[in-house]
Amino acid sequence: MKNTLRIVTLMTVMYANSAFAATGTEAAGFSLIGWIFLGFLAVIVTLQFVPAVIMYSSMLAGIFGKARDHQEVKNN
């Protein structure tokens, strides 16, 4: 277990060093991966927004809509 932990720690440190060395390759703007990621986030937000609007509209209809005839609950 100790050897596995040492190997994982060493690999993490090695990968972090190569990530710091890779900065500054583009002058400005997003790469293709950045635009794909932003598009994916936009799809998630849109898919969460549609059910929220449906639930909000049904809540407003329940609050401000016509009251239906409900039978009175009687305790026996």
N, C-alpha and C positions, 0 to 999 in steps of 0.2 A: 504494500500500500504506500509505503514511504517513497519507493522508487517511482511509482506511478505519479504521485503528487509532485515529485521533483521534475519529472519529465514534462508534465503539463505546465508547471510554472516556467520552466525553461522555454518551452514552445511559445507561451504567452508573451514572454519578454522578447523573444526573437521576432515574433510577428509584429509586436508593437514598434520595435525599432525600424522595421522595414516600412511600416505605415507612416512614421514620422519623416522618413527619407523621401517619400513619394509626393510630398506637397509641392505646390507651385508648378505643376506641369502645364496648366492652362492659364492663360492671361486673365480672362474674365468670363462670366456667364456659366450656364449649366452645361454639363455634358449630356449625352443621350440617356445615360442611366439616371441622371437627375430629373430629366423631364418625364421619364417613365415612372419614376417614384412619385413625382407630383401628380401625374395622371392617375396613378393607382390610389393616392390619397383622395383625389377629387371624386373618384368612383365610390369610395367608401363613404365619404361625406354625403354624396347624393343618395346612395342607397339607405343611409340612416335618416336622411331628411324626409323622404317620401312617407314612410310610416309615421313619422312624427307629425307631419301635416295632417294626415288622415286621422290620427288619434286626437289632435287638437281640434279639428273641425267637428268630430263626433262629440267631443266634450262640450264645445260651444252649443251644438244642437241640443244636447241633453240639458244644458243650463237654461238656454234662452228659447228653446223650442216649445211647441205646444205640449201641455201635459196630457198624457194618455189616461184613460180611465182605468185606474187600478182598483181592484177590489180591496176592501178594508180587511185587514187581518184580525181575526177574532180569536181570542184565547178561550179554550173550552174549560 
